[in-house]
Amino acid sequence: MGLTGLEIFKQLPKTNCKDCGQPTCLAFAMALASGKASLDQCPHVSDAAKEALDSASAPPIALVKVGTGEKAIDLGNETVLFRHDKRFEHMTGIAVSVCDTMSADEIAAKVDQINKLVFDRVGQVHSVNLVAVGNGSGDAGKFAEAVKVAAGKTEFPLVLMSEDPAAIEKALEIAAARKPLVCGANAANVEAMTNLAKKFDVPMVVRGADLNELAALVEKVVGMGFKQIVLDSGAREVNRVLADQTQIRRQALKRFRPFGYPTIAFADNEDPVQAVVDAGVYIAKYAAIVVIKSADPADVLPLITLRLNIYTDPQKPIAVEPKVYEIGNVTPDSPVYVTTNFSLTYFCVAGDVETSRVPGYILPVDTDGISVMTGWAAGKFTPEKITEMLQTSGIADKVRHRKVIIPGGVAVLSGKLQELSGWEVLVGPRESAGIASFLKQRWL
């Protein structure tokens, strides 16, 4: 893992000059250890110390980039085994595969399907990330043509899946500018593949028959001066992939350098349901890229949702923007609801307002993305903050009444809120599912 504050302190000049913004070198070292400062803030650190600290403080799993432009994907830079220890840095890239045994029209049609795998989840847009092209034919020419068709139909980065250096070279002559991921190198072709990856400056998958061989191959590749590496343990059975993924992450965090790279896994079960389950296991357990065959939204959406849940920062809940939201064809007489900007809370309220078939306005108060009861207990969902929202959001210009509906769980806020805001406060249901019946009794 990273260096402690005292270990960092030993490398610093110990002048206590305060040029870094900290009162002492020890305080600066502690800030560095906790990630609250960067080494370049110290103008007096020696080159030797800088080199030592940069190397020791680098993430245990290297950063590898695939693709170019807005669709490029970052892999690695992970620092923890369990998400709650800190957070996972980069979401698993989901790659959907095509094969050169398909006709050009079939490849183009499937890539079109892949391009449409875009979903709106809790107000955020998510999609798959890569298109993987397989060399199932074993023919270098067919593979190059398949890569050409895929590259011409999508902006997603490519994964070039062939163990034939000649086929990879032909494909790279077409797609190298897109910075595809070459997949890949093994014991039989490692030198040829590494030379191609260096020549075209693209990242490369290294596959071993087992973890011991994988470590040896990585050391050989690094010895050739190449470090844009993605690891494939060679396992394909789910239980073995799970064990290998876990072991690679554990050893990487212990600074075993051959395993200090992101990984790739293949969910290629012929049963599409089982393939989705397998892919879910790999997403949950550390795969930086998961390759699947299906472009069916029904298969991909569960993986997108699972990935979103796992890779959400546990210290920073997903939140919506605090502003006026209009649900349905609102009028100046439509009801006004107040809730928090925790995304799950907002979308529950929005869905139940829509279900009630009574158009309404929703004002999510900024509570740093926490729920109603948690926000109230933490002093972030208060009469003062709700009043500020009513006064600054512009809702007063949109309605001619002065009535606001608050969640029933925080009825205790109603008196103070009415006094501060001048709005009539209606205490709504404790759960948003009760909005429809509440409106019939208190509004309509």
C-alpha positions in Angstrom: 0.0 0.0 0.0 1.1 3.7 0.1 3.8 5.2 2.3 3.0 6.4 5.8 3.5 10.0 6.8 6.6 9.2 8.7 8.2 7.3 5.8 7.4 10.3 3.5 8.8 12.7 6.1 12.2 11.0 6.0 12.5 11.9 2.3 11.6 15.6 2.8 14.2 18.4 3.4 12.9 19.1 6.9 13.3 22.8 6.7 9.8 23.7 7.9 9.9 26.6 5.4 6.1 26.6 5.0 6.5 27.2 1.2 4.2 24.2 0.7 1.4 25.8 2.7 1.8 23.6 5.7 3.3 24.7 9.0 5.9 21.9 9.1 7.4 19.3 6.9 5.8 16.6 9.1 2.4 18.2 8.5 3.1 18.2 4.8 4.1 14.5 4.9 0.9 13.6 6.7 -1.1 15.5 4.1 0.7 13.7 1.3 0.0 10.3 3.0 -3.7 11.1 3.2 -3.9 12.3 -0.4 -4.6 15.9 0.6 -1.5 17.4 -0.9 0.8 16.7 -3.9 4.6 16.4 -3.9 5.0 19.3 -6.4 3.8 21.7 -3.6 7.3 21.3 -2.0 9.8 23.4 -4.1 12.8 22.1 -2.1 12.4 18.3 -2.4 15.5 16.7 -4.0 15.3 14.9 -7.4 16.3 11.6 -5.7 13.6 12.0 -3.1 11.1 13.0 -5.7 11.9 9.8 -7.7 11.6 7.6 -4.7 8.4 9.2 -3.5 6.8 9.2 -6.9 7.5 5.5 -7.4 6.4 4.5 -3.9 3.2 6.7 -3.9 2.1 5.5 -7.4 -1.2 3.5 -7.3 -0.5 -0.2 -7.0 -2.4 -0.8 -10.2 -1.1 1.1 -13.2 -3.3 3.4 -15.3 -3.9 2.1 -18.9 -5.9 4.1 -21.5 -7.7 2.5 -24.4 -9.1 4.6 -27.3 -9.0 8.3 -28.1 -11.3 11.3 -27.7 -14.4 11.4 -25.6 -15.0 7.6 -25.8 -11.5 6.8 -24.5 -11.6 4.6 -21.4 -9.3 4.6 -18.4 -8.4 1.3 -16.7 -6.6 0.7 -13.4 -5.4 3.2 -10.9 -7.2 1.1 -8.2 -5.9 1.4 -4.7 -8.2 -0.8 -2.5 -9.6 -4.3 -2.2 -12.9 -3.2 -0.8 -14.9 -0.3 -2.0 -15.8 1.0 1.5 -12.1 1.4 2.3 -12.0 4.3 -0.1 -13.6 3.9 -3.5 -13.1 2.2 -6.8 -11.6 4.6 -9.3 -12.7 3.5 -12.8 -15.8 1.6 -13.8 -15.5 -1.7 -15.5 -15.5 -1.3 -19.3 -18.1 -3.4 -21.0 -17.1 -4.7 -24.4 -19.6 -6.4 -26.8 -18.0 -8.7 -29.3 -18.4 -9.3 -33.1 -16.5 -11.9 -35.1 -14.9 -12.0 -38.5 -16.9 -15.1 -39.3 -19.9 -12.8 -39.7 -20.6 -11.0 -42.9 -19.8 -7.3 -43.3 -23.5 -6.5 -43.1 -23.9 -8.6 -40.0 -21.0 -6.9 -38.3 -22.3 -3.5 -39.3 -25.8 -4.4 -38.0 -24.5 -5.6 -34.6 -22.2 -2.6 -34.2 -25.3 -0.4 -34.8 -27.0 -2.4 -32.0 -24.0 -1.8 -29.7 -24.1 1.9 -30.4 -27.6 2.1 -29.2 -26.8 0.5 -25.8 -27.2 3.7 -24.0 -29.3 4.0 -20.8 -30.6 6.7 -18.5 -30.2 5.6 -14.8 -31.0 8.0 -12.0 -30.5 10.9 -14.2 -27.1 9.8 -15.6 -26.4 8.4 -19.1 -24.5 5.1 -19.2 -23.5 2.9 -22.0 -21.2 0.0 -23.0 -17.6 1.1 -23.7 -15.9 -1.0 -26.3 -16.4 -3.1 -29.4 -14.3 -6.3 -29.4 -13.5 -7.9 -32.8 -12.6 -11.6 -32.8 -10.5 -13.5 -35.3 -12.6 -16.6 -35.3 -11.8 -17.3 -38.9 -8.1 -17.5 -38.3 -7.6 -15.5 -41.5 -5.6 -12.3 -41.2 -7.4 -10.7 -44.2 -10.9 -11.4 -43.0 -9.9 -10.1 -39.6 -8.6 -6.8 -41.0 -11.8 -6.4 -43.0 -14.0 -7.0 -39.9 -11.9 -4.4 -38.0 -12.3 -2.0 -40.8 -16.1 -2.4 -40.8 -16.4 -2.1 -37.0 -14.1 0.9 -36.9 -16.2 2.6 -39.5 -19.4 2.1 -37.7 -18.6 3.2 -34.1 -16.7 5.7 -32.0 -16.2 3.2 -29.2 -12.6 2.0 -28.7 -11.8 -1.4 -30.2 -10.4 -4.6 -28.7 -8.6 -6.6 -31.3 -8.8 -10.3 -30.3 -6.3 -12.5 -32.1 -3.2 -14.4 -31.1 -1.8 -14.2 -34.7 0.7 -11.4 -34.9 0.2 -11.2 -38.7 -3.5 -10.6 -38.2 -3.0 -8.1 -35.4 -0.5 -6.2 -37.6 -3.0 -5.9 -40.5 -5.6 -4.8 -38.1 -3.4 -2.2 -36.5 -2.5 -0.8 -39.9 -6.2 0.1 -40.2 -7.1 1.0 -36.6 -3.9 2.0 -34.7 -4.8 5.7 -34.6 -7.8 4.7 -32.5 -5.5 3.2 -29.8 -7.2 -0.2 -29.7 -6.4 -2.8 -27.1 -4.5 -5.7 -28.6 -5.6 -9.1 -27.2 -3.2 -10.6 -27.2 0.1 -11.9 -26.2 0.8 -15.4 -24.8 3.8 -17.6 -24.2 4.1 -18.5 -27.9 3.9 -15.0 -29.4 4.8 -12.6 -26.6 7.9 -11.1 -28.3 6.2 -10.5 -31.7 3.1 -9.1 -30.0 5.1 -6.8 -27.7 7.1 -5.5 -30.7 3.8 -4.7 -32.5 2.3 -3.0 -29.4 5.5 -0.9 -29.1 5.6 -0.1 -32.8 2.0 1.1 -32.9 2.0 2.5 -29.3 -1.2 0.6 -28.3 -2.0 -1.2 -25.0 -1.8 -5.0 -25.0 -3.4 -8.0 -23.1 -1.0 -10.5 -21.7 -2.5 -14.0 -21.1 -0.9 -16.8 -19.1 -1.9 -20.4 -18.8 -2.0 -19.8 -15.0 -0.9 -17.0 -12.6 2.7 -18.2 -12.4 3.1 -18.1 -16.2 1.2 -14.8 -16.3 3.7 -13.2 -13.9 6.7 -14.5 -15.8 5.3 -13.2 -19.1 4.6 -9.7 -17.7 8.1 -9.5 -16.4 9.4 -10.4 -19.9 7.2 -7.8 -21.5 8.3 -5.1 -19.0 11.9 -6.2 -19.6 11.3 -5.4 -23.3 10.4 -1.8 -22.2 6.6 -2.0 -22.5 4.2 -1.3 -19.7 0.8 -0.6 -21.3 -0.5 -4.0 -20.1 -3.8 -5.6 -19.3 -3.8 -9.0 -17.6 -5.7 -12.1 -18.6 -5.2 -15.0 -16.2 -6.2 -17.5 -18.9 -9.1 -18.9 -16.8 -12.6 -19.2 -18.3 -14.5 -21.1 -15.7 -16.3 -18.7 -13.4 -14.9 -20.1 -10.1 -11.4 -20.0 -11.4 -11.8 -16.5 -12.9 -13.1 -15.3 -9.6 -10.2 -16.8 -7.7 -7.7 -15.4 -10.1 -9.2 -11.9 -10.2 -9.1 -11.8 -6.4 -5.6 -13.1 -6.1 -4.3 -10.6 -8.7 -5.9 -7.7 -6.9 -4.6 -8.8 -3.5 -1.0 -9.3 -4.8 -1.1 -6.0 -6.7 -2.1 -4.2 -3.5 0.9 -5.9 -1.8 3.1 -4.3 -4.5 3.8 -7.5 -6.5 4.7 -5.5 -9.6 3.9 -8.2 -12.3 0.2 -8.0 -11.2 0.1 -4.2 -10.9 -2.1 -3.8 -14.0 -5.8 -3.8 -14.8 -7.4 -7.1 -15.9 -9.8 -8.4 -18.6 -12.4 -11.2 -18.3 -14.6 -13.0 -20.8 -18.2 -13.9 -20.2 -18.6 -16.2 -23.2 -21.1 -18.8 -21.9 -23.5 -19.8 -24.7 -26.4 -19.4 -22.4 -27.1 -15.7 -22.4 -28.6 -15.6 -19.0 -25.6 -17.4 -17.5 -23.3 -15.1 -19.4 -24.9 -12.1 -17.8 -24.5 -13.7 -14.3 -20.9 -14.5 -15.1 -20.2 -11.0 -16.3 -21.8 -9.7 -13.1 -19.3 -11.7 -11.0 -16.4 -10.3 -13.0 -17.7 -6.7 -12.6 -18.1 -7.2 -8.9 -14.6 -8.7 -8.5 -12.2 -6.4 -10.1 -12.2 -6.9 -13.9 -11.3 -3.7 -15.7 -12.9 -4.9 -18.9 -15.6 -7.6 -19.3 -16.2 -8.9 -22.8 -19.8 -10.2 -23.6 -21.4 -11.5 -26.8 -24.9 -10.1 -26.4 -26.1 -6.7 -27.7 -29.6 -7.3 -26.3 -30.6 -4.4 -24.0 -32.3 -6.8 -21.7 -28.9 -8.5 -21.1 -26.8 -5.3 -20.9 -29.0 -3.1 -18.7 -28.6 -5.3 -15.6 -24.8 -5.1 -16.0 -24.9 -1.4 -16.4 -27.0 -1.1 -13.3 -24.8 -3.4 -11.3 -21.7 -1.5 -12.4 -23.3 1.8 -11.4 -24.0 0.5 -7.9 -20.6 -1.0 -7.4 -18.6 2.0 -8.7 -20.6 4.7 -7.0 -18.4 6.5 -4.5 -19.7 5.3 -1.1 -18.6 8.6 0.4 -20.5 10.6 -2.2 -24.1 9.6 -2.9 -25.6 10.1 -6.3 -27.4 13.4 -6.3 -29.6 15.4 -8.7 -29.3 19.1 -9.3 -31.3 21.2 -6.8 -33.7 23.1 -9.1 -37.3 23.1 -10.1 -38.4 20.0 -11.9 -41.7 19.8 -13.8 -43.5 16.5 -13.9 -46.3 16.4 -16.5 -48.1 19.4 -18.1 -47.9 21.7 -15.1 -50.0 24.8 -14.6 -49.9 27.7 -12.1 -52.2 25.6 -9.9 -50.1 22.5 -9.8 -48.9 21.3 -6.4 -45.3 21.9 -5.2 -43.4 19.1 -3.5 -40.2 19.5 -1.4 -37.8 16.6 -1.0 -34.0 16.1 -0.9 -31.6 15.8 -3.8 -30.6 12.2 -3.1 -31.2 10.7 -6.5 -33.1 7.6 -5.4 -35.4 9.8 -3.2 -36.0 12.2 -6.1 -36.8 9.6 -8.7 -39.2 7.8 -6.3 -41.1 11.0 -5.7 -41.0 11.9 -9.4 -42.3 8.4 -10.4 -45.1 8.6 -7.9 -46.1 12.1 -8.9 -46.3 11.0 -12.5 -48.4 7.9 -11.4 -50.8 10.2 -9.6 -51.6 11.8 -13.0 -51.6 15.2 -11.3 -48.8 17.3 -12.8 -46.6 18.9 -10.2 -43.4 20.7 -9.3 -40.6 19.0 -7.3 -38.0 21.0 -5.4 -35.1 18.8 -4.3 -33.2 20.7 -1.6 -29.4 20.3 -1.6 -28.6 17.9 1.3 -25.3 16.7 -0.2 -27.2 13.8 -1.7 -28.6 12.2 1.4 -32.2 11.1 2.1 -35.0 12.9 3.8 -34.7 11.4 7.3 -30.9 11.3 7.2 -30.8 14.9 6.0 -33.1 16.0 8.8 -31.1 14.2 11.4 -27.9 15.7 10.0 -29.2 19.2 10.0 -29.2 19.5 6.2 -32.9 19.3 5.5 -34.1 22.3 7.6 -36.8 25.0 7.5 -34.1 27.5 6.6 -32.8 25.5 3.6 -36.3 24.8 2.4 -37.2 28.4 2.7 -34.1 29.4 0.7 -35.1 26.9 -2.0 -38.6 28.4 -2.2 -37.2 31.9 -2.4 -34.4 31.3 -4.9 -35.5 28.6 -7.2 -38.1 30.7 -9.1 -41.0 28.5 -8.1 -42.9 31.5 -6.7 -43.1 32.8 -10.3 -44.5 29.5 -11.6 -47.5 29.1 -9.3 -50.2 31.5 -8.1 -50.8 29.6 -4.8 -48.5 29.5 -1.9 -48.8 25.9 -0.7 -45.9 23.5 -0.4 -46.1 19.8 0.4 -43.3 18.3 2.7 -42.6 14.6 3.5 -44.7 13.2 6.3 -41.6 11.9 8.1 -40.5 15.5 8.8 -43.8 17.0 9.9 -42.0 18.5 12.8 -40.6 21.1 10.3 -43.9 22.4 9.3 -44.4 25.2 11.9 -41.0 26.8 11.6 -41.1 26.4 7.8 -44.5 28.2 7.5 -43.2 31.0 9.8 -40.0 31.5 7.8 -41.3 31.1 4.3 -44.8 32.5 4.5 -46.0 29.5 2.5 -48.8 27.2 3.8 -47.2 23.9 4.6 -49.1 20.7 3.9 -47.7 17.6 5.6 -47.7 14.9 2.9 -47.5 11.1 3.2 -44.5 9.4 4.9 -43.9 7.5 1.7 -44.2 8.9 -1.8 -46.4 6.0 -2.8 -49.2 7.7 -0.9 -49.1 10.9 -3.0 -52.1 9.9 -5.2 -54.4 9.3 -2.3 -53.1 12.4 -0.4 -53.9 14.6 -3.4 -57.5 13.3 -3.5 -58.0 14.1 0.1 -56.0 17.4 0.5 -55.6 18.9 -2.9 -58.2 18.0 -5.5 
